[in-house]
Structures are given as structure tokens and as C-alpha cells.
């Protein structure tokens, strides 16, 4: 007995119709080379940001109720159903 699927088991993608320039993951190669000197001298770790993060983690009242309510309002205002 041979079973034949009634649906296609392969997916065809027409790569010629993909607009890579409008893709959010598409880097801007023309400008990217200008960032290399800045990246070479930028510190890998910013001590003040690490200290602030550690202070936030240590604070049992972070995030505050006001911050939670504000984020909740933003989420509710921009809620979209993806169903």
C-alpha cells in the first residue's frame, strides 16, 4: 500500500521578488564602514550602566507600582490581536 500526500511537502520561495533593501534585517553597507573606527575605541563595558543595573536588581521596589501601571497602560493602548 502506498500513501500519497494530498498536499505539497515542499515550499517554493521566489527569491527574485524579495525586496532586500526594505528588509529590516538588511544592513546599510554604504554607511557601516564608517562605524568601524568608533567601534574600535568604544569601551566594551560601561561601568555606570552596569552599576545602575545592579542597583535596580537589588531594589525590591523596582519596578514601582507606577511604572508597572504605566507599562500596562501602554500595552493596553497598543494591543492588537494577532489571531
DSSP file (Angstrom, degrees, kcal/mol; ACC not computed):
  #  RESIDUE AA STRUCTURE BP1 BP2  ACC     N-H-->O    O-->H-N    N-H-->O    O-->H-N    TCO  KAPPA ALPHA  PHI   PSI    X-CA   Y-CA   Z-CA
    1    1 A X              0   0    0      0, 0.0     2,-0.5     0, 0.0     0, 0.0   0.000 360.0 360.0 360.0 131.4    0.0    0.0    0.0
    2    2 A X        -     0   0    0      2,-0.0     2,-0.5     0, 0.0     0, 0.0  -0.950 360.0-150.7-116.1 131.1    1.4    3.4   -1.0
    3    3 A X        -     0   0    0     -2,-0.5     2,-0.5     2,-0.0     0, 0.0  -0.885   8.5-163.9-103.4 125.3    0.2    6.6    0.7
    4    4 A X        -     0   0    0     -2,-0.5     2,-0.1     2,-0.0    -2,-0.0  -0.925  20.7-125.8-106.7 125.7    0.3    9.8   -1.4
    5    5 A X        -     0   0    0     -2,-0.5     4,-0.1     1,-0.1    -2,-0.0  -0.432   6.3-146.7 -69.4 145.5    0.0   13.1    0.4
    6    6 A X  S    S+     0   0    0     -2,-0.1     2,-0.3     2,-0.1    -1,-0.1   0.323  79.5  58.8 -93.8   7.9   -2.7   15.4   -0.8
    7    7 A X  S    S-     0   0    0      0, 0.0     2,-0.3     0, 0.0    -2,-0.1  -0.908  95.7 -91.9-132.7 161.0   -0.7   18.5   -0.1
    8    8 A X        -     0   0    0     -2,-0.3    -2,-0.1     1,-0.1     0, 0.0  -0.544  24.8-163.5 -74.0 132.4    2.7   19.8   -1.2
    9    9 A X  S    S+     0   0    0     -2,-0.3     2,-0.3    -4,-0.1    -1,-0.1   0.377  71.0  68.2 -96.1   3.8    5.5   18.7    1.1
   10   10 A X  S    S-     0   0    0      2,-0.0     2,-0.5     0, 0.0    -2,-0.1  -0.904  71.5-141.3-121.3 152.6    7.8   21.4   -0.3
   11   11 A X        -     0   0    0     -2,-0.3     2,-0.5     2,-0.0    -2,-0.0  -0.945  12.7-152.9-112.8 130.2    7.7   25.1    0.0
   12   12 A X        -     0   0    0     -2,-0.5     2,-0.5     2,-0.0    -2,-0.0  -0.892   9.7-171.2-105.9 130.4    8.7   27.2   -3.0
   13   13 A X        -     0   0    0     -2,-0.5     2,-1.2     3,-0.0     3,-0.1  -0.979  18.8-143.9-121.0 127.9   10.0   30.7   -2.5
   14   14 A X    >   -     0   0    0     -2,-0.5     3,-1.4     1,-0.2     4,-0.2  -0.754  18.4-176.8 -90.0  96.1   10.5   33.1   -5.3
   15   15 A X  G >  S+     0   0    0     -2,-1.2     3,-0.9     1,-0.3    -1,-0.2   0.677  73.9  71.0 -70.3 -16.6   13.7   34.8   -4.2
   16   16 A X  G 3  S+     0   0    0      1,-0.2    -1,-0.3    -3,-0.1    -2,-0.1   0.733  96.8  51.8 -71.3 -20.7   13.6   37.2   -7.2
   17   17 A X  G <  S+     0   0    0     -3,-1.4     2,-0.5     2,-0.1    -1,-0.2   0.432  82.0 109.1 -95.8   0.5   10.6   39.0   -5.7
   18   18 A X    <   -     0   0    0     -3,-0.9     2,-1.1    -4,-0.2     3,-0.1  -0.664  62.5-145.2 -81.6 126.1   12.1   39.6   -2.3
   19   19 A X    >   -     0   0    0     -2,-0.5     3,-0.7     1,-0.2     4,-0.4  -0.758  19.4-179.6 -90.8  94.7   13.0   43.3   -1.7
   20   20 A X  G >  S+     0   0    0     -2,-1.1     3,-0.8     1,-0.2    -1,-0.2   0.782  74.5  64.0 -68.8 -27.5   16.1   43.0    0.4
   21   21 A X  G 3  S+     0   0    0      1,-0.2    -1,-0.2    -3,-0.1    -2,-0.1   0.830 104.9  45.2 -67.0 -31.4   16.5   46.8    0.7
   22   22 A X  G <  S+     0   0    0     -3,-0.7    -1,-0.2     3,-0.0     2,-0.2   0.489  86.9 113.3 -91.3  -2.2   13.3   47.2    2.6
   23   23 A X    X   -     0   0    0     -3,-0.8     3,-1.5    -4,-0.4    -3,-0.0  -0.504  67.7-138.2 -70.2 133.8   14.0   44.2    4.9
   24   24 A X  T 3  S+     0   0    0      1,-0.3    -1,-0.1    -2,-0.2    -4,-0.0   0.764 104.3  53.8 -64.7 -22.7   14.5   45.3    8.5
   25   25 A X  T 3  S+     0   0    0      2,-0.1     2,-0.6    -5,-0.0    -1,-0.3   0.503  82.4 108.5 -88.1  -3.0   17.4   42.9    8.8
   26   26 A X    <   -     0   0    0     -3,-1.5     2,-0.1    -6,-0.2     0, 0.0  -0.634  66.3-138.6 -78.3 117.4   19.2   44.4    5.8
   27   27 A X        -     0   0    0     -2,-0.6     2,-1.2     1,-0.1     3,-0.1  -0.358  15.4-117.1 -74.7 156.3   22.3   46.3    6.9
   28   28 A X    >>  -     0   0    0      1,-0.2     4,-1.6    -2,-0.1     3,-0.7  -0.757  34.3-177.9 -91.0  91.0   23.2   49.6    5.3
   29   29 A X  H 3> S+     0   0    0     -2,-1.2     4,-0.8     1,-0.2    -1,-0.2   0.790  73.9  63.3 -66.1 -28.9   26.5   48.6    3.8
   30   30 A X  H 34 S+     0   0    0      1,-0.2    -1,-0.2     2,-0.1     4,-0.1   0.872 116.1  29.1 -64.5 -35.7   27.3   52.0    2.5
   31   31 A X  H X4 S+     0   0    0     -3,-0.7     3,-1.3     1,-0.1     4,-0.5   0.636 100.8  82.4 -98.0 -16.2   27.4   53.6    6.0
   32   32 A X  H >X S+     0   0    0     -4,-1.6     3,-1.3     1,-0.3     4,-0.6   0.839  85.0  59.3 -63.4 -33.3   28.5   50.5    8.0
   33   33 A X  T 3< S+     0   0    0     -4,-0.8     3,-0.5     1,-0.3     4,-0.4   0.756  96.8  62.4 -68.2 -21.5   32.2   51.0    7.2
   34   34 A X  T <4 S+     0   0    0     -3,-1.3     4,-0.4     1,-0.2    -1,-0.3   0.679  98.0  58.2 -75.5 -16.2   32.1   54.5    8.8
   35   35 A X  T <> S+     0   0    0     -3,-1.3     4,-2.4    -4,-0.5     5,-0.2   0.690  83.2  83.0 -84.3 -19.7   31.2   52.9   12.2
   36   36 A X  H  X S+     0   0    0     -4,-0.6     4,-1.9    -3,-0.5    -1,-0.2   0.887  88.8  49.5 -57.9 -45.0   34.3   50.7   12.5
   37   37 A X  H  > S+     0   0    0     -4,-0.4     4,-1.0     1,-0.2    -1,-0.2   0.908 112.5  49.2 -61.7 -38.4   36.7   53.4   13.9
   38   38 A X  H  > S+     0   0    0     -4,-0.4     4,-1.0     1,-0.2     3,-0.4   0.896 110.5  50.2 -65.8 -39.4   34.1   54.4   16.5
   39   39 A X  H  < S+     0   0    0     -4,-2.4     3,-0.2     1,-0.2    -1,-0.2   0.840 103.5  60.4 -66.9 -32.3   33.6   50.7   17.5
   40   40 A X  H  < S+     0   0    0     -4,-1.9    -1,-0.2    -5,-0.2    -2,-0.2   0.819 113.5  35.2 -66.1 -30.3   37.3   50.2   17.8
   41   41 A X  H  < S+     0   0    0     -4,-1.0    -1,-0.2    -3,-0.4     2,-0.2   0.507  92.9 106.4-102.7  -5.4   37.6   52.9   20.5
   42   42 A X  S  < S-     0   0    0     -4,-1.0     2,-0.1    -3,-0.2    -3,-0.0  -0.529  77.0-112.6 -74.7 137.1   34.3   52.3   22.3
   43   43 A X        -     0   0    0     -2,-0.2     3,-0.1     1,-0.1    -1,-0.1  -0.429  13.6-138.8 -69.0 145.2   34.5   50.6   25.7
   44   44 A X  S    S+     0   0    0      1,-0.2     2,-0.4    -2,-0.1    -1,-0.1   0.845  89.8  33.4 -70.6 -34.0   33.1   47.1   25.8
   45   45 A X        -     0   0    0      4,-0.0     2,-0.8    -3,-0.0    -1,-0.2  -0.986  69.4-149.9-128.8 130.5   31.5   47.6   29.2
   46   46 A X    >>  -     0   0    0     -2,-0.4     4,-2.0     1,-0.2     3,-0.7  -0.877  10.3-157.5-100.3 109.0   30.1   50.9   30.6
   47   47 A X  H 3> S+     0   0    0     -2,-0.8     4,-2.6     1,-0.3     5,-0.2   0.830  89.1  55.8 -57.3 -37.6   30.6   50.7   34.3
   48   48 A X  H 3> S+     0   0    0      1,-0.2     4,-2.0     2,-0.2    -1,-0.3   0.866 108.3  48.2 -67.1 -34.2   27.9   53.3   35.1
   49   49 A X  H <> S+     0   0    0     -3,-0.7     4,-2.3     2,-0.2    -1,-0.2   0.891 111.7  49.5 -71.6 -39.0   25.3   51.2   33.2
   50   50 A X  H  X S+     0   0    0     -4,-2.0     4,-2.4     2,-0.2    -2,-0.2   0.922 111.5  49.4 -64.1 -43.5   26.4   48.0   35.0
   51   51 A X  H  X S+     0   0    0     -4,-2.6     4,-2.1     1,-0.2    -2,-0.2   0.902 111.0  49.7 -63.4 -40.9   26.2   49.8   38.4
   52   52 A X  H  X S+     0   0    0     -4,-2.0     4,-2.2     2,-0.2    -1,-0.2   0.914 110.9  49.9 -64.2 -42.0   22.7   51.1   37.6
   53   53 A X  H  X S+     0   0    0     -4,-2.3     4,-2.3     1,-0.2    -2,-0.2   0.898 110.3  49.8 -62.9 -41.2   21.5   47.7   36.5
   54   54 A X  H  X S+     0   0    0     -4,-2.4     4,-2.0     1,-0.2    -1,-0.2   0.889 109.6  51.7 -65.2 -38.4   22.9   46.1   39.7
   55   55 A X  H  X S+     0   0    0     -4,-2.1     4,-1.1     2,-0.2    -2,-0.2   0.895 109.6  49.9 -65.1 -39.1   21.1   48.8   41.8
   56   56 A X  H  < S+     0   0    0     -4,-2.2     3,-0.5     1,-0.2     6,-0.3   0.923 110.7  49.0 -64.4 -44.0   17.8   48.1   40.0
   57   57 A X  H  < S+     0   0    0     -4,-2.3    -1,-0.2     1,-0.2    -2,-0.2   0.871 111.5  50.0 -64.2 -36.4   18.1   44.3   40.6
   58   58 A X  H  < S+     0   0    0     -4,-2.0     2,-0.7    -5,-0.2    -1,-0.2   0.705  90.7  91.5 -75.9 -19.0   18.9   44.9   44.3
   59   59 A X    ><  -     0   0    0     -4,-1.1     3,-1.6    -3,-0.5    -4,-0.0  -0.677  60.6-162.0 -82.3 113.5   15.9   47.2   44.8
   60   60 A X  T 3  S+     0   0    0     -2,-0.7    -1,-0.2     1,-0.3    -4,-0.0   0.680  90.1  57.8 -69.3 -14.8   12.9   45.2   45.9
   61   61 A X  T 3  S+     0   0    0     -3,-0.0     2,-0.5     3,-0.0    -1,-0.3   0.269  83.0 137.3 -97.5  11.4   10.6   48.0   44.9
   62   62 A X    <   +     0   0    0     -3,-1.6     2,-0.1    -6,-0.3     3,-0.0  -0.905  62.5  33.4-104.6 132.2   11.8   48.1   41.3
   63   63 A X  S    S-     0   0    0     -2,-0.5    -1,-0.1     1,-0.1    -7,-0.0   0.614  97.9-139.4 -75.5 152.1    9.8   48.4   39.2
   64   64 A X     >  -     0   0    0     -2,-0.1     4,-2.4     1,-0.1     5,-0.2  -0.232  22.6-108.0 -72.0 165.1    7.5   50.6   41.1
   65   65 A X  H  > S+     0   0    0      1,-0.2     4,-2.7     2,-0.2     5,-0.2   0.878 121.6  54.8 -60.9 -37.4    3.7   50.3   41.0
   66   66 A X  H  > S+     0   0    0      2,-0.2     4,-2.4     1,-0.2    -1,-0.2   0.911 108.7  47.8 -63.5 -41.7    3.6   53.5   39.0
   67   67 A X  H  > S+     0   0    0      2,-0.2     4,-2.5     1,-0.2     5,-0.2   0.909 112.0  49.4 -65.1 -41.9    6.0   52.1   36.4
   68   68 A X  H  X S+     0   0    0     -4,-2.4     4,-2.5     1,-0.2    -2,-0.2   0.924 112.2  48.1 -63.2 -44.3    4.0   48.8   36.2
   69   69 A X  H  X S+     0   0    0     -4,-2.7     4,-2.4     2,-0.2    -2,-0.2   0.905 111.2  51.2 -63.1 -40.8    0.8   50.7   35.7
   70   70 A X  H  X S+     0   0    0     -4,-2.4     4,-2.1     2,-0.2    -2,-0.2   0.915 111.9  45.7 -62.9 -43.5    2.4   52.9   33.0
   71   71 A X  H  X S+     0   0    0     -4,-2.5     4,-2.7     2,-0.2    -1,-0.2   0.900 111.5  53.2 -65.7 -40.2    3.6   49.9   31.1
   72   72 A X  H  X S+     0   0    0     -4,-2.5     4,-2.6     1,-0.2    -2,-0.2   0.908 108.6  49.7 -60.7 -42.3    0.3   48.2   31.5
   73   73 A X  H  X S+     0   0    0     -4,-2.4     4,-2.5     2,-0.2    -1,-0.2   0.914 111.1  49.3 -63.7 -42.3   -1.5   51.3   30.0
   74   74 A X  H  X S+     0   0    0     -4,-2.1     4,-1.6     2,-0.2    -2,-0.2   0.927 112.3  47.6 -62.6 -44.4    0.9   51.4   27.1
   75   75 A X  H  < S+     0   0    0     -4,-2.7    -2,-0.2     1,-0.2    -1,-0.2   0.920 113.8  47.2 -62.4 -43.2    0.4   47.7   26.4
   76   76 A X  H >< S+     0   0    0     -4,-2.6     3,-0.9     1,-0.2    -1,-0.2   0.878 110.9  52.0 -66.7 -36.8   -3.4   48.0   26.6
   77   77 A X  H 3< S+     0   0    0     -4,-2.5    -1,-0.2     1,-0.2    -2,-0.2   0.813 118.2  36.8 -69.4 -29.5   -3.4   51.1   24.4
   78   78 A X  T 3< S+     0   0    0     -4,-1.6    -1,-0.2    -5,-0.2    -2,-0.2   0.145  84.7 138.2-110.2  19.0   -1.3   49.4   21.7
   79   79 A X    <   +     0   0    0     -3,-0.9     2,-0.4    -4,-0.1    -3,-0.1  -0.446  25.5 178.2 -68.5 132.1   -2.9   45.9   22.0
   80   80 A X        -     0   0    0     -2,-0.2     2,-0.4     0, 0.0    -2,-0.0  -0.999  27.3-127.2-133.1 138.4   -3.6   44.2   18.7
   81   81 A X        -     0   0    0     -2,-0.4    -2,-0.0     1,-0.1     0, 0.0  -0.700  14.8-166.6 -83.7 131.2   -5.0   40.7   18.3
   82   82 A X              0   0    0     -2,-0.4    -1,-0.1     1,-0.2     0, 0.0   0.097 360.0 360.0-103.1  21.5   -2.8   38.5   16.0
   83   83 A X              0   0    0      0, 0.0    -1,-0.2     0, 0.0    -2,-0.0   0.454 360.0 360.0 -90.7 360.0   -5.5   35.8   15.6
